[in-house]
């Protein structure tokens, strides 16, 4: 298989597979990729998995721990998450754009790299690309002479920040999209511009978004050529998501797996045969298990492909005035469940329409930095021999948190472990876990202890515990992330018809009970579904909130929608035509749609134009009417 022709074995001394800490596994190490022989038995498979290690670039990336995303572009000015590609470039005019402020804020908050959405799905380029007129050069910003990528590059140089670039393969503006050879050449030219003209790029970020072009044909991406361009122009850059260096964790809520293996047989989607192999292994991005012994038994190849947890500081990815940043407690939980679960955190901080990071966001970022500095820097471990599984604590220590880490340059080996504390009453187990990897953070009820001990109960090769720290932390209090949104009482809403059919009064009760844990499913009658409701009186309506199901099954989730208002249920004023709940599958949060200005109406018509998987039914966890004031 040519896919693995770049295996790089590193000769080391042959050692028996024992439980002794601090020793490497027997045999050569395999940098990034390894083949499993067809006749390999179970012990051989486990041994090979223990000897797969990161490339130098992957190692450097893992050590960053926290990186930042900047979603910024035409969507910032249209209040959308996904643009449609027909936006007027004249809308883009961030008169106060200050890339220095972006990078300085992120540096001060502890981030080491920033990734910019140089082009999102709408096709609008934040640099003056020669490939299209849909760029900053056609905007009034800096009289068409601006270049956001250039400004960010210079700011990164000034503040010592690494730079990454996101270039959306999906382009809803490009006339040639769907004409695969033509568009692939255009995309290659865009990639070449970005990787040739802006200095060192440390991460190239591709998602797998793909749609139909104007000709009705689905684009087939030339991933092999794209990868060749990256390797020629930016050989040290890691490639993320559709790339083979960094893997998407499988959700956008900021949570890594409790068992997160960096070694997996799952094949990156950009490589030949990926769909067939992953289907045979029954592995997808959201799979709970990507690397257990059971999975290894079915594998014919393995790769070091570590997890990146991407999440936004706000509910959406682009800046919206109606949204607020997550609470400090929420961000701390995200940090603990990403960096603390063998992943790198990619936190999105979207600049506002003025071209600056909002003060609410920068304040929250500094609160997170201060929490980490206050709680995870005063290590209570007083003495520990290198790679020892026992640590002595400072006298009179109280501890409620341990931070563990393997020396992943020798592989990821630990499968199960426990942590015990020597208390005044003797040894007591305080925590347990499965994988450790580069970093694992565990919290437990506070105990007074003089020593801590790790007991590794299952491992693939001798464990190499490089990090063993103990802390006494204080978690921030729980807090609500959302700005209060006045909604009309669901019990006052009466359903008049569903898909043109009169229904009983209690129909759709689960959709209007303002309880997202209940789910309503429509009749399976076709692509389009229409719901008309009576609010019982004239109401000042400011918008709607559609809450999709959050049980991990996207079936029935509304994608394209329309809603209209009326005072007589006959003459309808379309309030929002042709909208779409962008990215709703990966980010199934309440979808808020606001009117340009409040409107009085008694009746509301909600129409689903399409479902995310083109199924003949829709599902609604909650459908709420936003009112202009609290008194409706």
N, C-alpha and C positions, 0 to 999 in steps of 0.2 A: 504494500500500500504506500503510495507516494506521500500520503498525508503525514506520515511519521518518519520521513527520511532524514529529519533534522535531529534525531535522538542524539543526546550528548551524554554518554556514560562517563562517570568520573570514578576512577579506580580508587578503592580504599581497602584497608586491611580486612580480611575475612574474619568475622566474629560470630560466635554462636548467638542464637536468638534467646536472650535471657531476660529477666526482669530487672537487671542492673540498670540504674539510672545513669544517663550521661554518656552512653555509648551508641555509635551508629549501627544501623542494620547491616547484615552481611551482604556482600556483593556490591556491584556498582550502583551509584545513584543515577537516576534518569531525570535530566533537566526538562521539565514541562510536560513531556509525553513519553509513553511506554506502550509497547505491544505485549499482549498476553498470548503466549503460545496456545494453539488450539487444544493441545493435550495437557495443559496445566491443571494440576490438582488444586484443591482448595488452599493448601498451605502455600503453594507457589504463588497463587493469585494474591493472597494476603501479603506475602513477602514482597512481591513486585509493587503493590500499592504503597507499602511502607517506604519504598525507595524512590518514589516520584517526588521531586522537589521543585520549588519555583525557579524561574529564570532570574537573573540579576534585576531585570526591569520589574518583574512581578514582586520581587522582594522589596525593592525600593518603594513601589506603589503601596504595598501592605503597610510599610512603616509610616506612611503619611497619616493613617488612621482617620483623619477628617478632611474631606475636600468639599468644595462649594460649587453649586450650580447657579448660573445666572440665566434665568429665562427672561428674555427681553427681546422685543421686536414689534412688529405691527400689531400683534395681539394685545400688547400693552395699551394701545390707543383705541382698540375696538372693543375692549372688555370681553374678549373671547379667550378660550383655551386653545382651540384649533381654528385657525383662519381657513377660509375657503379658496384663497389664492387670487381673488378678484378685488382685493382691497386697494384703495388708492394710496400710492406711496406718499402723497401729500399729507396724509394723516400722521406720518412719523415725524415728530418734531420735539425731541427732548431738549428743550432750550437750556436746561441746567445740567446736562449730562456731565458727570464728574467721575471718570473711571478711577482716578486717584482715591476718591472717597470709597468706592466699592472695595478696592484692594486693601486700602488701609484698614477699613472696618473689618474685613475678613481676616487679615493678618492679626489684628489685635484680638480677634475672637478665637485664634488658635488654628486657623485653617492654613494648609500648606500649598494647596492648588485650587485654582478656579477654572471652571469649564463654562464657556459661553455658548449659547444657542446662536451660532453664526448664521444658520438658516433653519427655520422650523418648517412644519408641514405646509405652511402657506407659501413657501418659496421665496419670501422676502429676504434678501441678503443684507447683512449688516456691514458688508464691505462693498466697495464699488466693483463688482464682478464684471468681467467682459463678456460673460456668458448670457446675461439677461439684462433687461432694462428695469426689472423689478428689484431695485436696490436702493440703498441710501442715497445714491447719486441722483435719483429722481425725486428726492424729498426736499423740503425747504430747510431742513436742518443743515446749518453751516453752508447755506446756499448750494447744497449738493456736493460740497467738497469734504464732507465728513466721512469717517471710517471708524466704526466702533471697535472693530478688531484691532486696528492700529492703536487706538487710544488705550485699550486694555493691555496690549502688548507692552506699551511704554510704561504703564502703571505697574505691571508685574515686574518689569526690569527694575523699576525704582524701589519697590518694596520687597524684592526677593521672593516673589510668588511664582510658582510653576503655573503654566498655562495649558489648558486643554480646550478642545473645540468639538462642538456638536454640529454635525452637518446632516440634516434630515435627508434620508434617501427618498422619502415620499415628498413629492413636490406638486401641490395642487394648482400651481400657476403655470408650470412649464407646458407649453403646447406639445412638446415631443414626449411627454411622460406617457408610457404605454407603448410607445414605439421603442422597444428595448434597446437596440443598438444605438439609436440617436441619443436617447436620454442618458444611457450609460457613458457615452462620450462627453456629454455636457456635464454630468456629475463628476467624471474623472477630471475634467478641466477645472471645475470648481474646487475639487479637492487639491489639485495641483497648485492653484492660486493660494489657497490657505496654508499649505504646507511648505511653500517656497518663499513667501513674502513676509512672514511674520516671526522669523526667528525660531527658536526651539519650541516644539510642541510636545508636551509630555503625555497627553492622553487624547486619543481620537475616539469619539463616542458616537456609535451608530445604534439606533433602535431598528426594529424589524418592520416598522410601519410600511404597508404596501397597499395600494389601491388600484383602481382602474383609471386609465387616462381618458382624454376626450374622445378617443377612438373606441372606447369600451373594452380595450385590451388591458390585462393586468401586466404591470411592469415586471420583468425578470432581471434582477440585479446581477451585475458582473462582479461578484465579491472577489474573485481571484485577481482581477485587474486592480480593484480598489486597494486590496492588501498589498499588491506589488508596488503601487504608487507610495503607500505609507512607508513600506520598508526601504524604498529608494530614497525618499526625501526626509523622512523622520525615523531612522532605524531604531532609535531608543524609545519611541513612543509606545505605550501600551494601548491596545485596542480593546474597547469595552463593548459589552452586550452582544452585538453581532460579531464582535471580534473574538479572538481566541486567547486573550490574556486575562480578561475580567468578565465575570458572569453576573447577570442580573439576579437578585435574590428571589424574585418572583412575586413581589408585592410592592406597593408604594405607600405603605403605612409605617415604615421605619422599623420593621421587625425582622431580625434574622432568625434562622431556625435554631431550636434548642440543640439540635445535632447538626452542625454545619461542617461538612467535609469539603476541604479544598481539592481533594483528589476525587475525581468522578469519571465514569465512563460516558457521561452525557457529551454529545458532540455539538460544538458551536454551530448555530444555524447557518453561518456563512460558508461552512466547509462542505465539500462533496459528500453525499450520502448521509448527511445529518438527519434528515427527516426519516429515512428508512431505519437507521440505527436507533434513533431515539424512540421510534414507534415500537420497534422490537423489544427494547428494554423497558417500555412503558414509562419513559421519563419525559416530563415537560418542565417548563420553568417553575411551575408551582408545586412540583412534587415534594412531598415531605421528606423523602429519603432519596438522596442523590449519591450515596457512597458507602452504604453499610456492607457487611459481609455478604448478605443475601444478594445485593446488587452486583457485587464483584464477581459472584459465581456465574453471572450471565454475560460478563463483559469480554470483549476481544481487544480492547485498548483502554488506556487511562490517560488523563491529563491533569496537570495542576491548573485549576480554573477557579480562582477564589471569588468570593461573593462580594458584590457592591450593593449596599442598601441605599436606594435613592428615595427621598421624601422631601416634601416642601415645608418650609416654616409656616406657610399659610395653607388653607384648604386647597387652593388652586395652585397651578404652577406659574402662571403669569400674575402680575399685580392687579388687584381689583380693590377699589375703595371700600366695597361692602365687606371685605374680609379683614380679619385680625390675625396676628401671629399666634402660634401655639403657646400654651402656658409654659413656664419654666419647668414645671413637673413633667409635662408632656415631652419636652425636649430632653430632659434628663433620662426619662424612660427610653426614648429613642436611642440616646447615646449608649446606655447600658445594654440595650437589646440589639445593637448593631456592632459597634466597636467591641462591646463586651461579649459578642457571640461570633468571634472569628471573622468579622467583616470590616470593610471600610465604609464609613458613613459619607454619603454624598448628599449634602443638605442644600436644597434650593432656596435662594434668597432673591426674590425678583425685584429689580429696580422699578421705581414708580414712573409715572408719565413725565416727570420733570427730569428723569435720568439719574436719580439718586436712590440709595437704599433708604427706605423709610425709617424715621427715628424709632418707631415702635419695634421694628425688626432689629435694628442695631442695638437697642437697649436689651432686647431679649437675648441676643447673641452674647453680649458681654455678661449677662447674668449666667448663661450657661458656662462661659469660660471661667467665671469666678467660682461657680459651683465645683467644677472639675479641679481647679487649683486649690480650693479650700478643702475638698474632701478626698482627693486622690493623689496627694503629693507627700503627705506626712506618713511615710512608711513605718509601721510599728515593728517590723522585723529588725531585730538587733544583731542576729548572727545566723548565717546559713552557709554551709559549705557549697561550693559550686555544684549545681545539678542535684543537690541533696533534696530529699522529699520531706525533710523535717526542718522547721525554722524556729528559733528561739525569739520570743518577743521582748520588748522593753518591759521593765518591772511595772506592775500594776496596770497592765494594758487591758482595755476593753475593746473588743473587735466585733464588727458585724459585716465585714466585707473582705473577700480575698480576690486578688488579681493573679491569675496564672497565665503562663505562656510557654509554648514549646519553642525550641530552636528549630524553626521550620526549614532552615537551610539543610537540615538532616531528614526532613520529612515530617508528616503529621501521623502520630502513632497512637495517641491515647483514645481508647474507645469508651471506657467507663472509669470513674474515679469517685472517691469520697474525700471529704476534708474533715478532720477531727481536731478538737481543741483540748489541751490539757488544762482543765479547770481546777479550782480548789477541791472539787469532788471527784477528780480523776478524768480520764479521757472520755470525750463525748463527741459523737458525730454531729457536725453542724451544717454540712452541705454535701451535695453530690451532683454529679453531672455526667455527661457523655463525652463529647468531643471538647478539646481545648484549643488546638491550633495556635495561631499567633497570639491571641489574647482571649481570655475568658474571665468575666467578672461575675462573681456570685455574692448575693446578699443573703443574710440570715439574721435571726434574732440575736441581739447583742449578748456576748458572753465575756466574762473575765477569764483571761487565759495567759499562760506563760509560754506555751509552745503550740504550734500548729503542725499537723502531719497530713500529707497526701498519701492515700492508699489507692494505687492504680489496680483496679480489679480486672481490666481487660485492655490489652494493647496489641498492636500489630508488630511491634519491634520495641527494643528497649527505649523507654521514654527519655526525652532530653528536655527537662523542665528548666528553661532559662530564666523565667520570671516567676517569683513567688513573693508577693507583697500582701500586707495586711493593713486594713484601715478601719477607723471608726467614723462612719459617715452619717450625715443627716440628710434625708431626702426632703425636698421642698414639699409644702402642703399641696394636696390636690387642688386643682383650679379648673374652671370651665374655660375652654378655649374660645368659645363663640361669643360674638356680640349678640345680645338679645334681639331677636327678630319677632315683632308682633305677628301672630298668625290668627286667622279666624277660627273660632271653635269648631272642631270637626263634627260635633254632635248636631250643629245647626245646618249642616250640609246634607241635602237630599239629592240622591241620584235620580235624574229624570229618564235617561236612556243610555244604553250601551250598544254601540254599533247600530244605532237606529231603532233598537228594540226597547220598548217600555219594560221596566224592571221593578221588582218589589222595593219598598222603601229601604229595607235592610241590605239591599245589594251593595257590594263594595264596602261593607262596614270596615273591613280590615285595612282598606286604603285610606279611609278618612278618620281613623281613630287616633291619629297623631302618635301612633306607637310603631316605630320602625321594626320591632321584633315580629309583628304580624305581617302576613303576606297575602295579597290578593292576586289571583291569576285570571286573566280574561278568557273567554271562550276562544278556542283555536279556529278562528273563522277566516284568517287571511293576514295579509301584510299590514293593512291599515286598521286602526282601532280608534273609535271616537267615543268620548265620554262627555255627557252634558249634565251639569249639576245646577241646582237651585240653592243659592245661599240664604234664601228666606227673606232677605231684605236688600236694599241697595247698600253697597259697601264701597269704601275707598280702597281700591285694590292697587297694590304696589308691585305685585309679581306672584310667582308660585315657587314652591320647593318640591322637586321630585326626588324622593329617596329610593334608590335602587336596593335590591336584595343584597345582603352582605354575608350570605352563607357559603360563599366560595363557588357557587354555581351561577354563571351569568345568564342562563337561559331566561328569556323573556324581558331582559333589560332594554328599556327604551333607548334608542340612539337618536333618531331624528324626530322632531316634534313640532307642533304648532299649538298655540292656545289663543282663544278669542273670547271677547266679552260682549255681553248684550244686556239690555234692560227689558226685553220682551221675549227672549228665546227664539226670535225669528230673524231679526236684523243683527248681524254679527260684525263686530269690529275686530279685525285680526290684530292682536297685541304683539305677537311674536311669530313671524312666519319663517319657516325653513330653518329653525334652530336645530342644534345638535348638542347632545350631552357628550362632549369630547372626552376621550380617555376614561370613560365611565367604567369600563371593565377592570382596568388596572387600578383605578382610584374610585371605588364605589362609595363616594361620600354624598351627602345631600347636595343636589344640584339646584342652585338658586338662580332664578331668572327674574330680573327686575325690569319694569317698564321705564321708558324714558322719563315719564312723569306719572303720578298716580291717576287712576281713572275710576269713575263711579260706575258700578254695574251690579246687577243682581244674579246674572247667570254667567257661567263659565263653561267653555268648551275646550277640552284637552284632547288633542289628536296625536296619536303615535303614527308617524309615517313609515318608520322601519324599526326593527329590533336588531340588536347587535349581531345576531347569528342568522338573520333572515328567517326566523321561526314564525309560525302563524299565530302566536299568542304573545301577550305581554304580561309582565309582573310589576306590581307596585307595592313597595313596603310602606310608603306614606306619600300622600299627595296633599300639600297644604297651600292655603291661600295667604300670601303675605299682605297685611293691611298697612295703610299709610300711618295709622296711629293705634294706640292701645284701646280705644273706646269702641271700635266696631264690634 
